[in-house]
Amino acid sequence: MHPVAKPRFKVCCIRSLAEAWMAIDAGAAAIGLVSSMPSGPGVVADDEIARIAAGVPPGVDTFLLTCKRDPDALVEQHRAARTTTPQLVDDVAAHDRARVRAALPGVRLVQVVHIGGEEVIETAQRAAESADAVLLDSGNPDLDVKQLGGTGRRHDWAISARIRERLDVPVYLAGGLTAENAAEALRTVGPFALDVCSGLRDREFALDSRRLGRFAAAVAGAAS
């Protein structure tokens, strides 16, 4: 078990400015805005992402979830969205991440690593060499139609804990998180922050204020 210190959480799949403020008022340190994806929930148009990001106050990070892999396209999309943090949900080569970093000085890059077997430990270590943070999720980029997030599945947290122990950059944990397992996730993996999407949604995929409140309370209570 890992000690929990200053637990943080990010609410992903935000679809409106109203949802963004629900998350912020509940204590979210960041929100996630999902651009066009091969599959999965929560996608909003790029112009709506820019509108939501513009309404988020300073001090709350806005993550642009993008499946783009070409560095020029990544830079163009980020600049148009005016978000604070590109979240690369598909595998982006190290030399291409370096090009993005050079084009966006001062912008933190978050590389997603989807947890399968133990082979992803080395993948995460390589990602940490050219990314500012790593986010561990439960997608499957090897399918014909890639799953790059929003699956609602929990992966093997033992593997995530081993990754977190080996990396010198912040590690976010996503995949199947709810109010009921948030404290366990924080103790087991010891991530920098939790990242939650479907665990806070109702059947119509609207952000549920009660689930959000319970999740925020669970995260805050994990440190006590």
WOLIN-V548645 format. One record per residue. N is the residue number from 1. RES is the residue in three letters. PSI is psi in degrees with one decimal (none if undefined). Layout:
# WOLIN-V548645
n=N res=RES psi=PSI
n=N res=RES psi=PSI
This chain:
# WOLIN-V548645
n=1 res=MET psi=141.6
n=2 res=HIS psi=142.4
n=3 res=PRO psi=146.7
n=4 res=VAL psi=120.9
n=5 res=ALA psi=130.2
n=6 res=LYS psi=59.2
n=7 res=PRO psi=138.7
n=8 res=ARG psi=160.6
n=9 res=PHE psi=152.4
n=10 res=LYS psi=134.9
n=11 res=VAL psi=118.5
n=12 res=CYS psi=174.2
n=13 res=CYS psi=30.5
n=14 res=ILE psi=130.7
n=15 res=ARG psi=-3.4
n=16 res=SER psi=164.5
n=17 res=LEU psi=-32.3
n=18 res=ALA psi=-44.2
n=19 res=GLU psi=-39.0
n=20 res=ALA psi=-44.3
n=21 res=TRP psi=-29.7
n=22 res=MET psi=-46.1
n=23 res=ALA psi=-43.5
n=24 res=ILE psi=-44.6
n=25 res=ASP psi=-26.3
n=26 res=ALA psi=-7.7
n=27 res=GLY psi=9.6
n=28 res=ALA psi=135.6
n=29 res=ALA psi=-17.5
n=30 res=ALA psi=159.2
n=31 res=ILE psi=153.8
n=32 res=GLY psi=134.2
n=33 res=LEU psi=118.2
n=34 res=VAL psi=116.6
n=35 res=SER psi=-175.6
n=36 res=SER psi=130.5
n=37 res=MET psi=156.7
n=38 res=PRO psi=-24.2
n=39 res=SER psi=170.8
n=40 res=GLY psi=166.0
n=41 res=PRO psi=170.5
n=42 res=GLY psi=9.5
n=43 res=VAL psi=135.8
n=44 res=VAL psi=157.5
n=45 res=ALA psi=153.1
n=46 res=ASP psi=-36.2
n=47 res=ASP psi=-31.0
n=48 res=GLU psi=-37.0
n=49 res=ILE psi=-45.2
n=50 res=ALA psi=-38.7
n=51 res=ARG psi=-42.5
n=52 res=ILE psi=-46.3
n=53 res=ALA psi=-37.0
n=54 res=ALA psi=-23.2
n=55 res=GLY psi=2.9
n=56 res=VAL psi=132.9
n=57 res=PRO psi=157.8
n=58 res=PRO psi=144.8
n=59 res=GLY psi=-15.0
n=60 res=VAL psi=120.3
n=61 res=ASP psi=143.5
n=62 res=THR psi=114.4
n=63 res=PHE psi=127.9
n=64 res=LEU psi=109.1
n=65 res=LEU psi=116.9
n=66 res=THR psi=140.3
n=67 res=CYS psi=5.3
n=68 res=LYS psi=146.9
n=69 res=ARG psi=-20.2
n=70 res=ASP psi=126.5
n=71 res=PRO psi=-38.7
n=72 res=ASP psi=-40.6
n=73 res=ALA psi=-38.0
n=74 res=LEU psi=-46.2
n=75 res=VAL psi=-45.2
n=76 res=GLU psi=-43.7
n=77 res=GLN psi=-43.8
n=78 res=HIS psi=-44.4
n=79 res=ARG psi=-38.3
n=80 res=ALA psi=-36.8
n=81 res=ALA psi=-27.5
n=82 res=ARG psi=36.3
n=83 res=THR psi=169.8
n=84 res=THR psi=-26.2
n=85 res=THR psi=113.6
n=86 res=PRO psi=129.0
n=87 res=GLN psi=110.2
n=88 res=LEU psi=103.3
n=89 res=VAL psi=-16.4
n=90 res=ASP psi=166.6
n=91 res=ASP psi=124.1
n=92 res=VAL psi=130.3
n=93 res=ALA psi=149.4
n=94 res=ALA psi=-41.9
n=95 res=HIS psi=-28.7
n=96 res=ASP psi=-36.7
n=97 res=ARG psi=-38.3
n=98 res=ALA psi=-37.9
n=99 res=ARG psi=-39.7
n=100 res=VAL psi=-44.2
n=101 res=ARG psi=-40.9
n=102 res=ALA psi=-34.8
n=103 res=ALA psi=-21.2
n=104 res=LEU psi=67.8
n=105 res=PRO psi=135.6
n=106 res=GLY psi=-6.5
n=107 res=VAL psi=129.9
n=108 res=ARG psi=132.3
n=109 res=LEU psi=132.3
n=110 res=VAL psi=119.1
n=111 res=GLN psi=126.8
n=112 res=VAL psi=136.9
n=113 res=VAL psi=122.3
n=114 res=HIS psi=126.6
n=115 res=ILE psi=118.1
n=116 res=GLY psi=-102.9
n=117 res=GLY psi=-169.1
n=118 res=GLU psi=-15.1
n=119 res=GLU psi=-20.4
n=120 res=VAL psi=-12.8
n=121 res=ILE psi=-45.9
n=122 res=GLU psi=-37.1
n=123 res=THR psi=-44.9
n=124 res=ALA psi=-38.9
n=125 res=GLN psi=-41.5
n=126 res=ARG psi=-40.1
n=127 res=ALA psi=-38.6
n=128 res=ALA psi=-17.4
n=129 res=GLU psi=-22.6
n=130 res=SER psi=14.2
n=131 res=ALA psi=156.4
n=132 res=ASP psi=-17.9
n=133 res=ALA psi=160.0
n=134 res=VAL psi=137.5
n=135 res=LEU psi=124.4
n=136 res=LEU psi=120.5
n=137 res=ASP psi=-177.8
n=138 res=SER psi=28.0
n=139 res=GLY psi=-176.2
n=140 res=ASN psi=94.7
n=141 res=PRO psi=-2.4
n=142 res=ASP psi=-6.1
n=143 res=LEU psi=159.5
n=144 res=ASP psi=-43.2
n=145 res=VAL psi=107.2
n=146 res=LYS psi=139.9
n=147 res=GLN psi=114.8
n=148 res=LEU psi=18.0
n=149 res=GLY psi=170.6
n=150 res=GLY psi=24.8
n=151 res=THR psi=-23.5
n=152 res=GLY psi=11.1
n=153 res=ARG psi=142.6
n=154 res=ARG psi=133.8
n=155 res=HIS psi=-171.6
n=156 res=ASP psi=104.0
n=157 res=TRP psi=-19.4
n=158 res=ALA psi=-39.5
n=159 res=ILE psi=-42.4
n=160 res=SER psi=-39.5
n=161 res=ALA psi=-39.7
n=162 res=ARG psi=-38.8
n=163 res=ILE psi=-47.4
n=164 res=ARG psi=-37.5
n=165 res=GLU psi=-25.8
n=166 res=ARG psi=-13.9
n=167 res=LEU psi=148.1
n=168 res=ASP psi=6.7
n=169 res=VAL psi=160.8
n=170 res=PRO psi=142.7
n=171 res=VAL psi=123.1
n=172 res=TYR psi=146.5
n=173 res=LEU psi=125.7
n=174 res=ALA psi=169.2
n=175 res=GLY psi=100.8
n=176 res=GLY psi=23.3
n=177 res=LEU psi=142.2
n=178 res=THR psi=174.9
n=179 res=ALA psi=-30.8
n=180 res=GLU psi=-25.5
n=181 res=ASN psi=5.3
n=182 res=ALA psi=-46.4
n=183 res=ALA psi=-40.2
n=184 res=GLU psi=-42.0
n=185 res=ALA psi=-43.0
n=186 res=LEU psi=-41.4
n=187 res=ARG psi=-37.4
n=188 res=THR psi=-43.2
n=189 res=VAL psi=-34.5
n=190 res=GLY psi=42.4
n=191 res=PRO psi=165.1
n=192 res=PHE psi=-39.3
n=193 res=ALA psi=156.4
n=194 res=LEU psi=148.5
n=195 res=ASP psi=117.7
n=196 res=VAL psi=141.2
n=197 res=CYS psi=-82.8
n=198 res=SER psi=-24.8
n=199 res=GLY psi=-9.7
n=200 res=LEU psi=9.6
n=201 res=ARG psi=151.0
n=202 res=ASP psi=-172.0
n=203 res=ARG psi=-25.6
n=204 res=GLU psi=7.3
n=205 res=PHE psi=22.6
n=206 res=ALA psi=146.4
n=207 res=LEU psi=123.3
n=208 res=ASP psi=116.4
n=209 res=SER psi=-35.3
n=210 res=ARG psi=-44.6
n=211 res=ARG psi=-40.2
n=212 res=LEU psi=-44.9
n=213 res=GLY psi=-41.4
n=214 res=ARG psi=-38.4
n=215 res=PHE psi=-46.1
n=216 res=ALA psi=-40.2
n=217 res=ALA psi=-38.4
n=218 res=ALA psi=-41.2
n=219 res=VAL psi=-46.1
n=220 res=ALA psi=-39.2
n=221 res=GLY psi=-19.7
n=222 res=ALA psi=-21.8
n=223 res=ALA psi=-11.8
n=224 res=SER psi=none
